[in-house]
Amino acid sequence: MHGTSASPQRLNATQRSAHIREVVLAKGVELREQYPILKHQDAIGAGILAFALAGMIGSAALYLTGHMAWWACLLLNAFFASLTHELEHDLIHSMYFRKQRVPHNLMMGLVWLARPSTINPWIRRHLHLNHHKVSGSEADLEERAITNGEPWGIARLLMVGDNIMSSFIRMLRAKTWALKLSIITRTLKAYAPLALMHWGAWYVFLGFHAANGIAHLMGAPIEWSATTLSVMQVIDIAAVVIIGPNVLRTFCLHFISSNMHYYGDVEPGNVMQQTQVLNAWWLWPLQAFCFNFGSTHGIHHFVVKEPFYIRQMTAPVAHKVMREMGVRFNDIGTFGRANRFVTKETAEPQQVRAAQA
């Protein structure tokens, strides 16, 4: 296709980005001509949402009636919820019902209900559009909130799968009381009401079963009240059908996303340095619950307005031209560099390798 017409050695970063964008957009146009159904973007978005919600409700019903094991329900619902995350991301970029506020906002509300662990999507819109402007810098609050740029250790492991824990640890680290208060206020505002209920119930679930486990080991079972037991019955069901799936999905998405974005030494506005493609075979168990995010999200930084299912279809062509232009693939060193794009000692060889790859 266009891939061989440009020599990366003679192009600067802006020209390389433009070339990638041109090739990927052309493939999108070609796909829409080949499959005219793809031109019905609003209908496809609404259809995927209906499919995901029906899947979540259906597997919950099968679990509740004893026709499905708890772990199968949890895994299936994590997958269906990952579809709604991709839809939310497309909605944030106004890809469905752009000029029709009612269906657009209805979709925003429904994808939030499917993922009650997350920030209010109307608030996230501001954070995410800001992420595209300042990706990889300290001002990129969205990526920093999911641990991009953190050195690996116990704190990052706790933060990567738990939004509230991430806020809590950042609050503890804040230098001044004013900053601590600001983090608490922002967290309560962004996560009310669904995520506060979701994570609150998750902590109750963990605490209750941990207490029972310890008491059992000590040979002194706890005599819970009938009210507590009936509340826990509801929470236990919620843990299988909605809470557990979203905890799993959150961990997978945040692990992949925070490590495929670079942080701290990225040139402002240089899309070539913002992301890598993470599609190593051993990441498949994680990709399964964030809809192949590591493989396709980098494409989105070059071509913002293509919906997620088109990105999946253009990926082979996109990956070819991205590789030719020097975008990194499976730069596993990022785990040891706290997501820095380069270290001073290895800057030169890495840039040369990236250009030659």
Protein Blocks (a to p, Z undefined) as FASTA:
>chain_A
ZZlmpcfklpcfklmmmmmmmmmmmmmmmmmmmmmmlmmmmlmmmmmmmmmmmmmmmmmm
mmmnopacfklmmmmmmmmmmmmmmmmmmmmnopgokllmklmmmmmmmmmmmmmmbccf
klmmmmmmmmmmmgoiaklmmlmmnopoiacdfklmmmmmomklmmmmmmmmpmbfklmm
mmmmmmmmmmpmklmmmmmmmmmmmmmmmmmmmmmmnopacdddfklmmmmmmmmmmmmm
mmmmmmmmmmmmmmmmmmmpcehjacehiaklmpccdfbfklmmmmmmngomlmmmmmmm
mmmmbcfklmmmmmmmmmmmmmmnopaehilklmmnnopabdfklmmmmmmmmmmZZ
